[in-house]
Amino acid sequence: MSFSKQLVVLVGGKGTRLGEATKNTPKPLMPITDTDVFLDYFLRAAARQGFDDILMLAGHLGEQVQARYDNRRFGEARISVLIEPEPMGTGGAFRFASERLAPTFVAANGDTLFDTNIRALDHVLQSDNSLLAALALRHVDNAGRYGSVDFDGKRIAQFREKDPTSEAQPGHINGGIYALRRDAILQLDDGPSSIEADLFPRLAAEGRLGGLTSTGYFLDIGLPETLATARKDLPAQKRAALFLDRDGVINIDTNYLHKVEDLVWVDGVTETIRAANDRGLAVIVVTNQAGIARGYYSEGDMIRLHHHLQDTLNSQGAFIDGFYFCPYHEAAEIERYRIANHPDRKPNPGMILKAALDHNIDLSGSLLIGDNLSDVEAATRAGVRGHLFTGGNLMSFVEDQTEILL
C-alpha cells in the first residue's frame, strides 16, 4: 500500500482576531520563546512522522515565512515556500499550487497544533479508493465554538456551523489536518475558494469524505488567550516514550541483519508501534550495531534498512520517531569504531539519554522493551522501566504487562 510523503502547510491567513499582534507578523510565526515560533512546534511534531517534502503555501506577509523556512530542513524533510499572488482562500491556495501537489498528500493549518497520528489519517485515505479526502477530528466539550462535524466512525456526513448557543455541547470538530487526493483539489474552480466551505461539504454529501478521531493535545492560536496558552504549554511540554531494541524485538534476530530481503518482522510489532503512536508516545529505536564495527556491513546499509522499516510502518499508519544506533565495540575490525565501553553501547544508557534530549522525553513515564539483559540494564541506568521480551507476539506481550499502558 502506498502512503503520502508530502506535507502541505497553509500559512496564508491574516489572523485578524489577534489584532495588532499579526499586523506585522504572520499568525503561524507568533513567537513562543526567544528562539521558537509557533510553526516550529508544528513542524517538529509533523516531520517526525515520515515526510520528506514540506510545501508551505504562504500569503499575508509571506516573505517572512519564506525567509525563515525556504530550503530549510526539519528532520529528513526539505521545506519549500510558495507565496500566492493575492488572497485566494484555502481552496484557491491549493489550486494555485496544484502542479506542485503529489497525487496524495497531507495538508494542515499552520496556526493549529493537533498531536495526532497523521500516518493513521493517511492510512484511512490510502485504504479506501472511494474517498477523496479524510479529516483528523478532535472530540471537544464545546463544539459550538468551532462548528461541529457529524461523524459515524468512518465517514463524515455533514458540517454544522458555529453556534454560540450550543458551546457547552460536546462533539467532533475539524482538527485542521487533512489527507487529500490531488483529484479533490482539481474539482475546485480557479480563483478564490475554501476547502472547508466549497469542497468538504460536497465530498461529505457524496460519501467521499472520511475521518479519524483522536484525543491528542489540540490548540488553535487564533485568539489572544489561546496564544497565551501556547506560550505557557509548549516550551514545557514533554511526552513519554516507548523505547525498542531492534533485533529480536522489531525483527527476528538473524545475526547482523542488514539486508532488506532478510528482514522478518516480529509478530505484533506494527500493531504495538501503531498503538503507541495513537496514544501520543514517542517511539524510539535504540540498537547496538556491532556488525558495523566488525566490518560486516556499513552504516549506509543499516540506514537503508531503517528507511525500509519506516516506509513499511508508514504504509500501515504507524511510524518511528527516531533511530539511535551504536557502532562502537572494543573488538572492532575498523579502527574508528574501536572504543571500549562506549557510553552509547548498551548496557550504557547514552542512546536513551540522547533521544530524551532530542525529543523532549519524560524518562520517568517511559518504558523500554528489549530481548537482552543489557537492554534492561540500560533502561534502569536511564531511569526507564525495562521489560525483557523473549519472543512471541509483541502486542500480546505488551498487553500482558499490566503496568504498560498502551
N, C-alpha and C positions, 0 to 999 in steps of 0.2 A: 504494500500500500504506500502511496506517495504521501508527502507532507510538505507544508509550506516552509520555505527558508527566508521569505521576505516579510519584514515588518514595516508597515506604513504608519507614520505618526502624524496626526493632524495638529499643527501648531499655529494655525492662522487666525484664531479668534481674538477679538479686541479686549475681552474681559471687562466690559463696562461696569459690572456690578462691584468691581474692586475700586472704582473711582480713580482718583489721582494716581494710585499705585501703578496702574497699567498705561498711564498717559505716555510714558517714555520707555516702557519695558513690556515686552510680550508676557502674557499671563504665565505660560509654562516656564519662563525664565525668572519668576519671582524668587528672590534669594531666600534660602532656608538657613544656611550658615554663612560664615565669611567666605567660604570657597565653593559651596554647592548650591545649585538652584534646584527647583522642584523637578525639572525634567531629568536631571542627573539621577535622581532616585528611581524615577520611572524606567530609565534606560538600564540601570543596573539590574532591576527586577526582571525586565523582559529579555535582555541579551543573554542571560544565563540559560535560557530555555531553548537554545539551539538555532538562533537566527544568524545568518551571515551577511544579510543585506538589509540595512535600515534606511528607509527613504522618508525624509521629513518633508511635509507639504506646508510651507510657511506662507503667511500673508502679512498681517499687521506687524510692522517693524521687523520684517523677515530678514533684513540684513544682519540683525543681531543674532538671530538663530544661525544663519549661515556662517557668520564669523566664529561662533563658538563651536559648531559641530561639523561643518562640511569637511569631508575627508578624514574625520577623526574615527577612531576605533573604540568600541566598547566590547571587551572580550574578543571574540573572533568575528564580530560584526563590523563591517565598514559602513559609515554613515555618509549619505549624500543629501543635499538640501535643494529643493525646488521652491521658487517663490512665484506665487500666482500673480499675474499682471494686474488684477483688480479683485476685490472681494467677490467670491463666487459661491460661498456656502460650502458645506461639506461635500455634497454631491458634485458641485462644479469643480472643486479641487481634485477629486478623483478623476473626473472626466479630463481635466487639463493634464493630468499625469498618466493617462490611460496607456500610452505607449511604453511607459516605464514599469507598468504593473506586471507581475508574474501571473500565470494562469490561475493560481490560487495564492492568497496571501492573508496575513493577519493585519488588521488595522486597529488603531487605538487613538483615543483622545489624549493629547499630551498634557492636559490640565487635570487629569484624573488618575489616581493610583488605586489599582484594584489587585490585591495579592491573590491571584487565581492561577490555576493550571492552564496556561494558554495552549499548551500542547494537547490537552484533553479537548478543548474547544475546537481546535483544528481537526482533531480526530472525528468529531461529530460531523463536520462538513465532508471530510475525505471518505467517510464510511457510508455515505448516503448520496448517491448521484442525483437524487431528485431535489436536493437542497441547493440553493444558490448562495445562501449565507447562513451563519449561525451567530448568535449573540451570547456573550457572557452576561449572566443575570445575577443580581445580588438581592437576597431577601432582606428587607429592612422593615423597621417598625412603623415608619411614617412615609409610606409610598406616595401619599398625596402630594408631598412637597416636590417630588421628582416627576411624577407621571408613571403609571404602573403598566405592567405587561401581563396579559392573560397567557399562561403557560401550562400545558398539560403534562409536562415532564419530558416531552420530545420535541414538540413544535409550538411556536408562538402563534396564537390565534388572532390577537389584536392588541392595540395600544390604547391606553386611556390617558387623557390629558391631565395636566397638573390640576389638582382640586384642593384648595386650602381647607375646605370643609371636611375633608377626609384625611387630613395629615396624620391623624393618630391611627389610621388603618394600616395594618401590615400588608406586605405584598412584594412582588418581584419588580425590580427596576432594571433598566438598561445600565450595565456596568461600564459602558464606554469602550469595550473591546469586541472586535468582530472578526470572524473568519469569513472570507469572501472569495467568490469566483470573479475573475475579471469580467465574465459574461454578464454578471449582475450590474456592474458599473456601466457597461455598454448599453444597457436599457435606458439610462438617463439621457435626457436631451443635452446638447451642448449649451453652455451658459450656466448661470447661477441655479443651484438646486440644493436640496437637502436629502441626504440618505435617510435621515430619521423621519422626515415628513413625506418625501416623494418616492422612496424606494422600499423601505422596510414594511410599511403598511400594505403595499401592493404585494410584496412577496408573502406576507402573512396570509393575506386573503387567498392567495394561490396555493397555500400549503407548502411553500418552498423556503420557509424560514425556521431554522432550528434554534435550539437554545440549550444552555448548560448553566445550572445554578451552583453557586458555592457561597461560602460564608466567610471568605477571607477579608482581611483589612481593606476597607474602602474609604477613599477620601477624594472629594471634588473640591478644588481650591477656588471655586467661583465666588465665595463670599468672604468678607474680611475675617469673620470668626473661624471659617474653615482653614483659611490661610494661617491664622494664628495657631490652630490645631496642628497643622503640618510642621510649623516651626518648633512646636513642643514635642511632637511624637517622633518625627522621622530621624533626627540625629541620635535618639536614644534607642531606636528600635533594634532588637536582636531576635534571632529565631533559633530554635533548636535544630539539631541535625541528626540525620541517620548516616553514620559512617559505615562504609562497607569495604572489607578486604575484597580483592578481585578474584584471584584464582582460588577456587573451592567455595566461593560464595556467590559470585555473579556467573562465573563459568566453571565447568568441570576442570579440575586441575590436571593437565596433561603434561606437566613438566616443561616449563619455559615456553608456554603458549605465546606465539607472536604472529601466526598466520590466520587470516580471517577464515580460510577454508577448514581450519582445525578447531574452530570455536564450537563448543557445545554449551548451551545455556543451562544453568541450574534451574530445575523446575520451580515455578512460582516467583522467579526474580522480577519479571516485568510487573506482575501484579503488586509485589511488595513496593517497588520503586514508585509505581503509579499511586498507590495508597499514601505513601509519604509525600509525594508531590501534592496530592489533593488536600492533605492536612496542613500544608504550608511548611513542612520540614525541608531544610536543605538536604540534598543527597550528595555525599562526598565519598569518592573512592580514594582509599589510601593503600598503596600497594608497594611492597618490596619488589624490586626488579633486578635480582642478581644476574639474570641471564644477559643483561646489557653489560654488566661488569665483566662477565666471563667471555664476552665476545660472541655469544650465540646469536644475537640479533642486535639491531641498532635502536636508538631512541626513535628514529623515524618509523621503524617497523611497529614499535609499540604505539606511537601516536596514530598511525593508520588504523590499527586495531581499535583504539579507543574511539576514533571517529565512527567506525562501523558500529560499535556498541551504541553510541549516541544516536546515530541515524536510525538504527533499528528501534530503539526506545521511542524516539520522536514519532515514528510511524504508528506507534501503539498508544500515543497520548501520554508519554512519560518522558523524563529527562533526568540527567545527572548534572548537578550544579557545577562540579569541579572534579578534575582528576589530579591526584598528587601521587608522585612515584619517587622511589629512592633507588638509584642505580649504583650505589656505593657498596663495596664489600671488601673485607680485609684480604681476601684471596683473589682479587680481580686480576684478570689477564691484561686488561687495559689500564695503563698506569694512572690516568687521570681519575679513574674510578676506585683506585686502591686506597681506601680510607677505612681504618678500623673504627668500629663503634661510632659511626656517623650519627649525629643527632636525629636525622630523619629515618634511620633504619629501625624498624620495629624490632625489639620492644621499646625503643626510644619513642617519645611522643611528638617529634618535630613536625611531621606532616600534619598531624591533627591540630597542633598549635598554629601552624601557618594558615591552615584553612580557616581556623576560628577568627584570625585577624582579617583575612581576605573577605570573609562572608558575614562578618558580624554575628558570630555564632555564640549562643549561650551554651557553654560546655556542660554546665550543671544539669541542664534539661535534655542533654543529648545522649545518644547511645551508639555503640559500635557492635557490629556482627562480624566475627572472623572465624576461620577454621583452624587456628593455631593458637597455642597459649601465648605466643609472643604478641598476637593481636590484642588479646585481653589485657596483657600486661601494659601495652602501650596505652590502651584506653584508661586503665587505672592511673597511670602516671599523668595523664592529661586531665583527670577529673571527670571522666566519662564512664558511664555504665558499659561494661563489656559483656558480650554473650558469645559462647562458643558454639558454633554451628558444625555439626558432624555429618551433615548430608541429609538427603530427602528433599522435601518441598519447602522452600524458604518461607513462603507465605504461611504455611501451616505452622512452621517453627515460630514465626513471629506471633501468630495468634495464640499459640500455646504458652507464650511468656506473658503472664497476666500484667506484668509491670510495663510492657512495651505497648504504648498506646498509639496504634496506627488506625 
